[in-house]
Amino acid sequence: MAEKTIGQVFRAAREDLNLSVSDAYHALKTHRRYIRALEDDAFDLIPGQGQARKLVARYAEFLDLDVKVLLNAYDTNSPLMVYEVGPKDSRYKRSFQKQRKQRSKRSIIPFITLLFLSLMILCSAIYMIWDFQSSQNQTDKSVSFQVSQSASSEGLDEATISSSTEEVTEAPEQPQLDIIVTPAENPSVVEVNQAPDELELTLSVKHSESWVAVSGTSLAGGTTLSADQESVTVSINKIEIPSVQVSLGVVEGLSLTINGQAVDLSGLSQQPAMLTLYFK
């Protein structure tokens, strides 16, 4: 039995499974440096309130470790007593391989079901479009015939008929938001004035990677934006959620829009950065 830190236990378990750091961060959908921070016991390098503890639990579950024991060690900042096992008794490797085989057996059935449903939806959509176009053509022919009869009987000229049948429909304009950014020591403040009740907040990256999180939403647990996933959008009701906190791992190459309107992040100098958004 030996005394080890949380990071040492994580690294030993990962290596016992013959997994690389890339395998780990792809599976957890987080950044490579956060996996390194966990294995180096550098939890303060992980941004966001409570994000380090959540990542400890997710990494422990991924490596088939005892989540409760590791969280207790994290909360009390205490080492772990670990029983050493030989290379032939690799319980981590056997457990991981068993789970992977079970997942591969189960994964084909949902795929076939999803493919079948997709084909049914596609066929239904094609039929509805065809039926709508056929009905529209019949309606256009009927209207054209009625207008011709009316013009010949009443002696109306083409300009009168054209002006009486044309309708102009303009889409309502999206209200302009009044966005005020006040850079400061983390967190910076962003005031969104004249905001409608329903808002869409979009975070995206270009030629970079960044970990992002939005409190009080489906993105509260955080995700990593990269070339594989360049943007993410969350819906916010300002009556239910009058303010949110946005955590940004890397500011450079990252953009933030609210209802399609860009927020100026050029004044943020600290990385990682945190923003508090107030919707008024």
Secondary structure, DSSP 8 states (H G I E B T S, - for coil): -EEE-HHHHHHHHHHHTT--HHHHHHHHTS-HHHHHHHHTT-GGGS-STTHHHHHHHHHHHHTT--HHHHHHHHHHT--EEE----TT--HHHHHHHHHHHHHHHHHHHHHHHHHHHHHHHHHHHHHHHHHHHHHHHHHHHHHHHHHHHHHHHHT--HHHHHHHH------------EEEEE--SSSEEEEEES--SEEEEEEEESSS-EEEEETTSTTTT-EEESSSS-EEEEEEETTT-SEEEEEES--TTEEEEETTEEE--TT--SSSEEEEEEE-
